Amino acid sequence: MTESILKLKEGKFYIENVLVENIVKVFDTPSYIYSKKIILDNYLDFKSQFNNIDHLICFAVKSNPNIAILNLLANNGAGFDIVSGGELHRVIAAKGDPKKIVFSGVGKSKEDIELAIKHDILTFNVESEAELYRIQNTAKKLNKKASISIRVNPDVDPKTHPYISTGLKDNKFGVDEHNAISMYKIAKELDSIEIKGIDCHIGSQITELQPFEDSIKKLLALIDHLKSIGILIKHMDIGGGIGIQYSDEVPPTFSDYAQTVKNILKGRDLKIIFEPGRALIGKAGILLTEVEYIKNSSEKNFMIINAAMNDLMRPALYGAFHEIKNLSPTDSEEKNYDIVGPVCETGDFLGKDRLLSAEEGNILAVLDVGAYGMSMSSNYNSRPKASEILVDVDKLHLIRNRETFADLINGEQLLP
Ligand SMILES: *Cc1c(COP(=O)(O)O)cnc(C)c1O
């Protein structure tokens, strides 16, 4: 499927046509580096699978919200799945089309709803009855109509990490099928609401097709039932969640995924919406970091690097695995290392028990961090956030400056 972002030629690593050494020389570490080609190839490959059916791909902004990346996708026709007013602002700043925005999330604030209605977004994916009334009231106040879909929780097990599973009945997301029907009935009577679609998103990093199949079938049955009581659904949003290979997982190819979706949808007159994040961007990014110290003890060997859990939270948060490669030449002995950052937490690791040879000053690449990498980063331990660079063939574009110490205290004030 996706080609590897790092290419080895005559002992040197490249991203597209750029020598990684040169990226480090210009931009230093830690830095997130993305390949424009891989992002676009993934997006266009996904899109091409659905050539012959009415569809919209709404990139999940939370997976990577950099406006240069959103702009790249918008210019190629993508819509966006947002989960906050802040993400709506980003899509607008990236020149994305608000009419291709779907708005998900269980806690939409009044201000966020108002902003979204003013921008005529495609649909709210409504997650509770209380939210439905809030949207109605806000739309009425603005003298507008708001389009809605109900986010259904189809109660299927996506067989993924519990923290990224969202479609089981004890998750906070969506409403069960019974409640969905009653909400559609209410929505039909609300004068500032227009019913557009139905929605689900069952989780992330899903590597089997069965959970997708099960949830789509449940949605279709609901659509049929709604039709029988006079409620017409124009689009079905089946969320995101397609997994990628971090270690030895075998996720479905886009073609396999599309085949499954298209088989179930055969003969239906429905627009289909997708909300992929990770599958489009995950393998398009790496984190470059430098080895600060090697620290050997009788118990363990530590490789202390200049990136940490604040830069990449997934290992600390989910125990997630990311492959780590040394890109620099070294004669040092291969050892088992825990690869850790400078943050004062025992949970601050990017890799455990990795067989590597490396020495101080070497450049490491943490792979597959394009999704939920920079977007989950923080300033914990007062660490400025890393820079982000997009490689386009032989050009380097700085798409986010490395934060400065001035950025760190921006907005803070001394007592008078
Ligand atoms: C996070 C999220 C997505 C994207 O999930 P991926 O696993 O990155 O594809 C899509 N839809 C909703 C509602 C989400 O919360």
The ligand as an SDF file (V2000), in Angstrom:
LIG
                    3D

 15 15  0  0  0  0  0  0  0  0999 V2000
  -11.0200   10.6390   15.4600 C   0  0  0  0  0  0  0  0  0  0  0  0
  -12.2110   10.5640   14.5830 C   0  0  0  0  0  0  0  0  0  0  0  0
  -12.0930   10.2040   13.2460 C   0  0  0  0  0  0  0  0  0  0  0  0
  -10.7950    9.7740   12.6070 C   0  0  0  0  0  0  0  0  0  0  0  0
  -10.3770    8.5450   13.0390 O   0  0  0  0  0  0  0  0  0  0  0  0
   -9.1230    7.8080   12.3310 P   0  0  0  0  0  0  0  0  0  0  0  0
   -8.9410    6.5870   13.1080 O   0  0  0  0  0  0  0  0  0  0  0  0
   -7.9740    8.7460   12.4420 O   0  0  0  0  0  0  0  0  0  0  0  0
   -9.5150    7.5600   10.9170 O   0  0  0  0  0  0  0  0  0  0  0  0
  -13.2340   10.2330   12.4610 C   0  0  0  0  0  0  0  0  0  0  0  0
  -14.4380   10.5750   12.9800 N   0  0  0  0  0  0  0  0  0  0  0  0
  -14.5850   10.9280   14.2670 C   0  0  0  0  0  0  0  0  0  0  0  0
  -15.9170   11.2990   14.7750 C   0  0  0  0  0  0  0  0  0  0  0  0
  -13.4850   10.9250   15.1150 C   0  0  0  0  0  0  0  0  0  0  0  0
  -13.6500   11.2520   16.3980 O   0  0  0  0  0  0  0  0  0  0  0  0
  1  2  1  0
  2  3  1  0
  2 14  2  0
  3  4  1  0
  3 10  2  0
  4  5  1  0
  5  6  1  0
  6  7  2  0
  6  8  1  0
  6  9  1  0
 10 11  1  0
 11 12  2  0
 12 13  1  0
 12 14  1  0
 14 15  1  0
M  END
$$$$
